[in-house]
């Protein structure tokens, strides 16, 4: 709490010498190294953790974040694929691809899209509806990030029909489809689906999608009321 990072690293290192199998201490040490810009040491600490029999799944996420935030995008992509190949499916599907998309928007790294596409293709090869839907969600995000709004809207329409159209208004992937439509400027279409479904919440941000659609249609008072 006193921001004495060097002292923190020393204390953690001493603790690990006493308890070398303590993954919590190792994870804290990796973050401490990240805090002082010692990315190589942070990586080495995670590599050490991975050799332990009780390597915690969350450590995949932590190493991925440290790698991504330190600007090593290619290595972050490799870690994401490694998660898929080594049993970290939940983290890779529910967390990693969103972080990659968010990073590309924040950092403005156009070259990131090629690496993202490689990972997206890898994800699409994993069997199961859940992974296929995540692949499609990722594709929709990517088209929006590349400002290909017409293509994004067309992709969202195909995806909507694939899940059953108006007969599948209870689908858990509906929120991602509506998000893509709203961001692509298809406000009327997004609002029609929202009203037909009778839902107010999609992935926790249904209110935002509805407000965006209303505002885009010039119904500013209704959008303001929701917000």
Backbone bond lengths (Angstrom), bond angles and torsions (degrees), N, CA, C in turn:
res aa  C-N    CA-C-N  psi(-1)  N-CA   C-N-CA  omega(-1)  CA-C   N-CA-C  phi
1 X - - - 1.471 - - 1.522 112.16 -
2 X 1.313 117.09 -20.47 1.458 120.86 176.85 1.525 112.46 -87.72
3 X 1.320 116.75 5.28 1.471 122.76 178.58 1.522 112.33 62.22
4 X 1.300 117.49 26.87 1.464 121.10 177.03 1.534 107.91 -87.95
5 X 1.329 115.09 79.95 1.457 120.34 -169.93 1.529 112.44 -67.77
6 X 1.321 116.63 -40.49 1.461 118.67 -179.60 1.522 110.79 -64.00
7 X 1.332 115.81 -40.32 1.462 119.66 177.86 1.523 110.51 -66.66
8 X 1.320 115.96 -37.63 1.471 119.90 178.25 1.528 110.31 -60.62
9 X 1.327 115.99 -44.68 1.459 119.93 179.48 1.525 110.37 -61.88
10 X 1.347 117.21 -40.94 1.461 119.97 -179.93 1.522 111.22 -63.49
11 X 1.346 116.78 -43.87 1.463 120.41 -179.09 1.538 110.46 -64.06
12 X 1.331 116.01 -43.52 1.461 119.62 179.39 1.524 111.30 -64.09
13 X 1.332 116.23 -41.18 1.464 120.35 179.22 1.526 110.51 -62.30
14 X 1.333 116.47 -43.10 1.469 120.20 177.40 1.525 110.96 -61.70
15 X 1.333 115.87 -41.43 1.460 120.03 179.84 1.514 112.41 -63.97
16 X 1.337 116.14 -38.90 1.467 120.42 -179.55 1.528 110.60 -68.86
17 X 1.329 117.34 -32.56 1.461 119.47 176.11 1.525 110.47 -63.21
18 X 1.337 116.74 -34.42 1.462 120.62 177.95 1.520 112.10 -78.39
19 X 1.342 116.35 -31.04 1.477 121.02 -175.69 1.527 108.35 -137.57
20 X 1.333 117.73 75.43 1.473 121.36 -171.07 1.523 114.80 -67.34
21 X 1.326 118.51 -13.41 1.465 120.67 -179.32 1.526 112.25 -99.42
22 X 1.319 117.71 8.12 1.463 121.72 -175.92 1.531 109.37 -81.29
23 X 1.327 116.59 101.98 1.464 120.56 -176.34 1.532 112.08 -69.40
24 X 1.328 117.47 -28.24 1.464 119.59 178.71 1.528 110.91 -65.65
25 X 1.332 116.35 -42.73 1.462 119.79 177.07 1.523 110.90 -64.30
26 X 1.325 116.78 -41.47 1.461 120.53 179.86 1.522 111.40 -63.88
27 X 1.328 116.75 -41.62 1.459 120.65 179.05 1.532 110.19 -63.11
28 X 1.334 116.23 -43.15 1.467 119.94 177.50 1.520 111.57 -63.49
29 X 1.329 116.37 -37.58 1.463 119.48 178.34 1.523 111.00 -64.78
30 X 1.340 117.43 -40.74 1.467 120.88 178.71 1.528 110.48 -60.10
31 X 1.331 116.79 -44.81 1.464 119.89 178.55 1.527 111.64 -66.12
32 X 1.336 117.03 -33.98 1.464 120.34 177.52 1.525 110.44 -65.00
33 X 1.324 116.14 -43.30 1.469 119.57 176.32 1.524 110.58 -61.06
34 X 1.324 116.28 -41.67 1.469 119.92 178.08 1.525 110.44 -60.11
35 X 1.343 116.52 -39.47 1.462 121.04 -178.03 1.517 113.88 -62.97
36 X 1.330 116.84 -25.24 1.469 119.76 179.23 1.532 111.27 -106.97
37 X 1.338 116.28 11.55 1.454 120.32 175.23 1.510 115.36 79.73
38 X 1.337 117.34 15.06 1.468 120.69 179.02 1.541 108.90 -93.46
39 X 1.324 114.97 72.25 1.457 120.51 -173.44 1.531 111.95 -65.51
40 X 1.324 116.16 -36.37 1.465 118.85 -179.84 1.530 110.50 -63.05
41 X 1.316 116.42 -43.28 1.466 119.73 178.56 1.523 111.56 -65.87
42 X 1.337 116.29 -35.41 1.471 119.44 176.79 1.525 109.85 -62.60
43 X 1.338 116.68 -44.20 1.461 120.66 178.34 1.525 111.25 -61.76
44 X 1.323 116.06 -44.86 1.472 119.50 -179.57 1.527 111.28 -61.53
45 X 1.334 116.06 -34.89 1.468 119.85 179.08 1.524 110.20 -67.35
46 X 1.333 116.71 -42.58 1.469 119.48 177.16 1.522 110.97 -65.30
47 X 1.325 116.79 -38.96 1.466 119.36 178.11 1.531 110.20 -61.43
48 X 1.307 115.81 -37.12 1.470 119.73 177.25 1.532 110.45 -65.86
49 X 1.323 116.12 -41.24 1.463 119.63 178.79 1.524 111.14 -60.64
50 X 1.322 116.05 -37.25 1.462 119.76 -174.93 1.527 112.53 -66.76
51 X 1.326 117.04 -17.91 1.461 119.81 178.55 1.527 111.94 -83.25
52 X 1.335 116.87 -8.52 1.462 119.81 -176.56 1.526 110.54 -83.50
53 X 1.335 117.37 148.24 1.475 120.08 -177.20 1.521 113.91 -66.50
54 X 1.345 117.64 -26.13 1.469 120.01 -178.24 1.520 110.87 -111.32
55 X 1.344 115.38 40.21 1.468 120.78 177.85 1.530 109.75 -56.09
56 X 1.333 118.81 117.43 1.466 120.58 -174.34 1.524 111.99 -74.01
57 X 1.340 118.22 137.83 1.470 120.38 180.00 1.527 113.38 -56.80
58 X 1.341 117.92 -33.73 1.457 119.67 -178.89 1.523 112.47 -63.29
59 X 1.326 116.37 -20.83 1.458 119.00 179.72 1.519 111.30 -66.42
60 X 1.356 117.91 -27.81 1.465 120.84 172.30 1.529 108.95 -56.65
61 X 1.339 114.31 -48.81 1.463 119.75 -177.80 1.530 110.89 -62.24
62 X 1.330 116.38 -44.90 1.458 119.87 -177.81 1.522 111.58 -62.84
63 X 1.330 116.53 -43.70 1.463 118.85 179.08 1.525 110.54 -65.26
64 X 1.324 116.06 -39.09 1.466 119.51 178.40 1.531 110.56 -60.87
65 X 1.342 117.17 -46.40 1.464 120.41 -178.83 1.525 111.82 -62.71
66 X 1.322 116.45 -45.64 1.459 119.75 179.80 1.524 110.30 -61.16
67 X 1.324 116.39 -40.78 1.464 120.27 179.43 1.523 110.89 -66.00
68 X 1.330 116.38 -44.08 1.458 120.87 -178.91 1.522 111.32 -65.79
69 X 1.319 117.25 -47.53 1.465 121.37 -175.94 1.519 113.01 -69.63
70 X 1.329 116.56 -20.06 1.458 118.84 176.72 1.531 110.96 -89.27
71 X 1.333 116.47 7.22 1.457 121.29 171.73 1.505 116.09 86.05
72 X 1.348 117.78 7.68 1.464 119.94 -178.85 1.532 108.84 -94.54
73 X 1.330 113.92 78.22 1.457 120.73 -171.16 1.522 112.15 -64.90
74 X 1.343 116.80 -44.49 1.463 119.55 -178.07 1.523 111.31 -59.99
75 X 1.321 116.06 -41.47 1.459 118.49 -179.99 1.528 110.50 -68.12
76 X 1.340 117.05 -34.91 1.465 120.09 177.16 1.521 110.45 -61.90
77 X 1.340 116.50 -40.94 1.460 120.85 176.95 1.530 110.15 -61.43
78 X 1.324 116.37 -44.83 1.464 120.52 -179.82 1.527 110.80 -61.62
79 X 1.326 117.31 -39.19 1.460 120.93 177.82 1.525 110.90 -64.58
80 X 1.349 116.24 -39.51 1.465 119.66 179.69 1.521 110.70 -61.21
81 X 1.328 116.23 -44.37 1.461 120.24 178.63 1.527 110.14 -65.89
82 X 1.326 115.97 -38.10 1.460 120.70 178.12 1.524 110.74 -60.68
83 X 1.334 116.54 -38.09 1.458 120.65 177.71 1.525 110.55 -60.15
84 X 1.331 115.89 -44.18 1.453 119.83 179.93 1.524 111.16 -63.28
85 X 1.313 115.60 -42.30 1.456 119.62 -174.44 1.524 112.93 -76.23
86 X 1.334 117.15 -17.30 1.459 120.26 -175.22 1.517 113.29 -119.65
87 X 1.318 116.24 27.77 1.455 119.34 171.52 1.510 116.09 87.86
88 X 1.330 117.95 12.92 1.453 119.19 178.18 1.515 112.23 -98.11
89 X 1.340 116.98 39.20 1.464 120.79 -171.88 1.524 112.59 -57.75
90 X 1.333 117.42 -44.05 1.463 119.41 -175.93 1.519 111.03 -60.17
91 X 1.319 116.73 -46.29 1.455 120.18 179.55 1.520 111.05 -63.63
92 X 1.321 116.52 -43.71 1.456 119.58 -176.96 1.518 111.71 -64.63
93 X 1.326 116.75 -40.82 1.457 120.17 -175.21 1.523 111.98 -77.62
94 X 1.309 116.79 -47.19 1.461 120.13 -170.58 1.522 113.95 -88.53
95 X 1.311 117.28 -14.30 1.451 119.15 -172.11 1.518 113.86 -125.88
96 X 1.331 116.06 -51.37 1.452 120.36 -167.29 1.517 112.78 -64.37
97 X 1.343 117.74 -46.84 1.469 117.72 -173.37 1.521 111.17 -66.98
98 X 1.320 118.18 -30.88 1.458 119.75 176.94 1.524 111.09 -68.40
99 X 1.329 116.30 -39.47 1.458 119.86 178.42 1.522 111.49 -64.34
100 X 1.330 116.60 -37.99 1.460 120.04 178.35 1.523 110.75 -65.15
101 X 1.315 116.13 -43.35 1.471 119.70 178.58 1.518 110.32 -63.12
102 X 1.319 116.05 -45.12 1.467 120.50 -179.47 1.531 110.36 -61.50
103 X 1.323 116.35 -42.41 1.463 120.31 -179.74 1.518 111.23 -62.56
104 X 1.321 117.12 -40.02 1.454 119.43 -178.74 1.522 111.11 -64.85
105 X 1.338 116.43 -36.27 1.456 119.68 178.14 1.527 111.16 -69.38
106 X 1.337 116.03 -43.97 1.454 120.27 -176.34 1.527 112.48 -71.09
107 X 1.330 115.99 -39.43 1.451 120.11 -174.84 1.517 112.92 -89.79
108 X 1.343 116.36 -18.16 1.456 119.65 -179.74 1.520 112.92 64.56
109 X 1.329 116.69 33.44 1.466 120.90 -177.65 1.524 109.18 -90.04
110 X 1.314 116.68 100.19 1.454 119.44 -177.82 1.525 111.43 -65.33
111 X 1.328 117.17 -34.93 1.449 120.12 179.52 1.513 113.01 -64.45
112 X 1.322 116.31 -17.70 1.459 120.20 179.68 1.525 111.13 -64.26
113 X 1.317 117.08 -29.17 1.459 119.62 -175.23 1.530 112.28 -62.12
114 X 1.327 117.02 -36.44 1.464 119.06 178.90 1.519 110.76 -64.77
115 X 1.321 116.31 -42.91 1.456 119.99 178.30 1.526 110.42 -66.39
116 X 1.335 116.80 -38.49 1.456 120.89 177.79 1.524 110.51 -62.00
117 X 1.319 115.24 -39.75 1.460 119.22 -178.96 1.524 110.93 -65.88
118 X 1.333 117.16 -37.35 1.461 119.90 177.51 1.521 110.22 -61.58
119 X 1.319 116.06 -43.31 1.463 119.25 179.98 1.523 110.93 -67.80
120 X 1.328 116.08 -37.64 1.459 120.26 178.55 1.527 110.40 -60.43
121 X 1.313 116.71 -42.82 1.461 120.33 178.83 1.530 111.01 -63.78
122 X 1.331 116.00 -38.84 1.465 119.55 177.79 1.523 110.01 -62.89
123 X 1.310 116.48 -42.78 1.462 121.24 -179.53 1.521 110.79 -64.07
124 X 1.332 117.31 -36.85 1.454 120.95 -179.06 1.516 113.74 -66.06
125 X 1.332 116.89 -17.15 1.467 119.89 179.78 1.524 112.39 -83.71
126 X 1.330 116.92 -10.35 1.465 120.09 -178.48 1.526 108.61 -79.57
127 X 1.331 118.66 127.34 1.464 120.72 -177.44 1.520 112.21 -69.38
128 X 1.339 115.38 153.74 1.460 120.24 175.72 1.520 111.90 115.93
129 X 1.348 115.66 143.08 1.462 120.28 -177.74 1.513 111.95 -60.86
130 X 1.336 116.42 -37.86 1.455 119.08 -176.46 1.522 111.36 -60.55
131 X 1.332 116.29 -44.32 1.450 119.83 -179.16 1.525 111.13 -70.80
132 X 1.318 116.56 -37.52 1.453 119.23 178.54 1.525 110.74 -63.03
133 X 1.333 117.15 -41.26 1.457 120.35 178.95 1.521 111.04 -66.71
134 X 1.332 117.25 -37.35 1.454 120.03 177.73 1.520 110.25 -66.13
135 X 1.324 116.88 -39.49 1.466 120.82 175.96 1.526 109.92 -57.71
136 X 1.321 116.33 -42.90 1.472 119.68 -179.41 1.525 111.05 -68.74
137 X 1.330 116.40 -41.19 1.462 119.10 177.66 1.515 110.28 -59.44
138 X 1.324 116.37 -43.82 1.456 121.30 179.43 1.523 110.76 -61.99
139 X 1.334 116.78 -41.18 1.460 121.27 178.78 1.521 110.69 -61.76
140 X 1.350 115.65 -42.33 1.457 119.07 178.30 1.514 112.34 -62.16
141 X 1.333 116.60 -44.91 1.462 120.51 177.00 1.527 110.97 -58.25
142 X 1.318 114.53 -44.20 1.462 119.23 -175.28 1.536 110.97 -63.24
143 X 1.316 117.00 -42.00 1.468 119.68 178.56 1.528 110.51 -62.48
144 X 1.328 117.14 -39.00 1.456 120.07 178.31 1.530 111.12 -66.27
145 X 1.339 116.29 -41.68 1.456 120.27 -179.61 1.525 111.67 -63.64
146 X 1.321 116.48 -29.43 1.457 121.05 179.11 1.525 112.20 -88.80
147 X 1.354 115.91 7.89 1.478 122.14 179.58 1.528 112.44 62.45
148 X 1.322 116.97 26.77 1.468 120.94 177.56 1.535 108.05 -96.40
149 X 1.329 115.36 72.47 1.455 120.72 -170.00 1.530 113.18 -70.05
150 X 1.321 117.07 -39.26 1.466 119.45 178.36 1.529 110.34 -63.41
151 X 1.316 116.02 -43.31 1.460 120.22 179.27 1.531 110.76 -65.80
152 X 1.339 116.30 -37.45 1.469 120.56 179.10 1.520 110.76 -64.07
153 X 1.351 116.22 -43.30 1.463 120.26 179.95 1.529 110.62 -64.88
154 X 1.327 116.30 -42.92 1.461 119.78 178.87 1.526 110.76 -63.46
155 X 1.319 116.72 -39.21 1.462 121.32 178.39 1.524 110.13 -63.75
156 X 1.345 116.65 -43.33 1.463 120.52 -179.77 1.528 111.27 -63.59
157 X 1.327 116.52 -38.98 1.475 119.60 178.48 1.522 111.08 -63.80
158 X 1.327 117.04 -43.03 1.470 120.25 178.81 1.526 110.63 -63.19
159 X 1.328 115.55 -41.85 1.455 120.10 179.85 1.523 110.65 -63.52
160 X 1.346 115.97 -40.16 1.464 121.11 179.45 1.531 110.07 -62.58
161 X 1.306 116.50 -42.51 1.463 119.67 178.31 1.524 111.42 -68.32
162 X 1.330 115.66 -35.14 1.472 119.68 179.61 1.527 112.18 -61.90
163 X 1.330 117.17 -35.23 1.467 119.14 -178.51 1.527 112.10 -86.66
164 X 1.352 116.59 -1.06 1.451 119.40 175.52 1.510 115.54 117.32
165 X 1.334 117.25 4.23 1.458 120.01 177.81 1.513 112.66 59.86
166 X 1.327 116.46 -138.36 1.455 121.65 -177.11 1.525 112.63 -65.27
167 X 1.320 117.16 -13.53 1.463 120.07 176.63 1.525 112.11 -84.17
168 X 1.330 116.98 -2.28 1.468 120.45 -177.01 1.523 111.40 -126.18
169 X 1.335 115.52 41.57 1.464 119.81 -177.07 1.527 112.96 -73.25
170 X 1.318 116.52 -6.19 1.460 119.72 176.75 1.529 111.37 -101.33
171 X 1.316 117.41 10.50 1.456 120.42 -177.97 1.526 110.78 -67.45
172 X 1.332 118.15 139.28 1.460 120.58 178.97 1.522 113.91 -68.52
173 X 1.330 117.85 -13.68 1.461 119.78 -179.76 1.530 111.65 -94.00
174 X 1.319 117.41 2.16 1.465 120.42 -176.96 1.533 111.47 -59.95
175 X 1.343 116.18 -37.22 1.462 119.69 -179.38 1.512 112.76 -58.98
176 X 1.315 117.36 -40.99 1.463 120.92 179.90 1.524 111.20 -67.58
177 X 1.313 116.11 -37.19 1.465 119.93 178.48 1.523 110.21 -65.98
178 X 1.333 116.46 -45.10 1.461 120.61 179.22 1.522 111.30 -64.78
179 X 1.312 116.57 -39.26 1.472 120.89 177.50 1.524 110.25 -57.63
180 X 1.338 116.12 -45.82 1.461 120.28 -179.91 1.518 111.50 -64.11
181 X 1.327 116.59 -45.01 1.473 119.99 -179.99 1.528 111.37 -61.58
182 X 1.340 116.39 -45.58 1.472 119.87 -178.15 1.516 111.25 -63.93
183 X 1.326 116.54 -42.60 1.460 120.03 -179.50 1.522 112.01 -71.48
184 X 1.332 116.51 -21.87 1.468 120.21 177.50 1.531 111.32 -86.97
185 X 1.334 116.76 1.46 1.461 120.44 177.38 1.512 115.15 86.77
186 X 1.337 117.23 7.96 1.467 120.57 178.87 1.536 109.06 -89.15
187 X 1.337 114.81 67.40 1.468 120.59 -171.80 1.530 112.50 -67.25
188 X 1.331 116.64 -43.24 1.457 120.35 -178.24 1.528 110.79 -62.51
189 X 1.316 115.07 -43.88 1.460 120.01 -178.95 1.528 111.01 -64.34
190 X 1.328 116.15 -44.62 1.467 120.35 179.57 1.526 110.81 -62.77
191 X 1.338 116.94 -43.39 1.459 120.72 -178.15 1.523 111.34 -66.78
192 X 1.321 116.90 -39.05 1.471 120.23 177.91 1.527 110.93 -59.09
193 X 1.324 116.64 -43.22 1.468 120.12 -179.55 1.521 110.39 -67.84
194 X 1.334 117.14 -41.20 1.466 120.80 178.96 1.522 110.52 -60.37
195 X 1.331 116.23 -47.43 1.465 120.14 -178.01 1.525 111.42 -67.46
196 X 1.323 117.08 -35.01 1.467 119.98 178.83 1.526 111.25 -68.65
197 X 1.323 116.23 -32.50 1.464 119.89 -178.21 1.522 112.03 -77.47
198 X 1.339 116.15 -26.70 1.465 119.68 -177.88 1.513 112.90 73.63
199 X 1.322 118.04 10.63 1.458 121.58 -178.42 1.529 111.02 -93.16
200 X 1.321 114.01 156.06 1.466 119.88 175.29 1.518 111.43 -120.94
201 X 1.319 117.67 -4.47 1.451 119.56 -175.52 1.534 110.12 -136.57
202 X 1.328 115.62 124.33 1.457 121.77 174.47 1.520 106.92 -131.39
203 X 1.318 116.20 110.72 1.466 120.46 -178.55 1.528 111.52 55.20
204 X 1.341 117.30 27.33 1.458 120.25 176.81 1.518 114.76 83.77
205 X 1.351 119.00 -5.25 1.465 119.19 -178.00 1.526 112.34 -128.77
206 X 1.334 116.10 27.25 1.459 119.18 178.21 1.510 112.57 -61.64
207 X 1.344 116.18 -33.28 1.466 119.63 177.85 1.525 110.77 -60.87
208 X 1.348 115.93 -36.43 1.458 119.54 -178.69 1.523 110.39 -69.42
209 X 1.335 116.84 -43.04 1.464 120.25 179.67 1.521 110.39 -61.68
210 X 1.339 116.14 -44.08 1.465 119.75 -179.94 1.529 111.04 -64.26
211 X 1.329 116.60 -44.34 1.470 120.48 179.89 1.525 110.82 -62.79
212 X 1.326 116.63 -40.87 1.460 120.74 178.87 1.528 111.02 -62.19
213 X 1.323 115.70 -43.62 1.469 119.94 -179.88 1.530 110.64 -64.26
214 X 1.325 117.05 -44.90 1.462 120.45 179.74 1.527 111.31 -62.50
215 X 1.321 116.14 -44.31 1.460 119.71 179.81 1.522 110.91 -62.85
216 X 1.349 115.96 -41.29 1.454 119.75 179.59 1.516 113.06 -64.46
217 X 1.340 115.74 -25.28 1.467 120.05 178.87 1.533 112.00 -90.86
218 X 1.328 116.66 6.64 1.457 120.61 178.42 1.519 114.30 84.33
219 X 1.314 117.42 7.58 1.471 121.30 179.83 1.519 108.77 -94.38
220 X 1.335 114.71 65.84 1.469 121.12 -170.06 1.520 112.36 -67.83
221 X 1.322 117.50 -35.67 1.462 119.83 -178.52 1.529 110.79 -63.47
222 X 1.337 116.53 -42.23 1.461 120.47 179.55 1.526 111.21 -67.01
223 X 1.348 115.22 -39.01 1.457 119.06 177.80 1.515 111.15 -64.18
224 X 1.336 116.82 -41.95 1.459 120.99 179.60 1.517 111.33 -64.39
225 X 1.318 116.40 -36.68 1.469 120.05 179.76 1.537 110.25 -63.73
226 X 1.333 116.31 -41.81 1.464 120.03 178.21 1.515 110.48 -63.64
227 X 1.324 116.48 -45.76 1.458 120.28 -177.52 1.523 111.01 -65.93
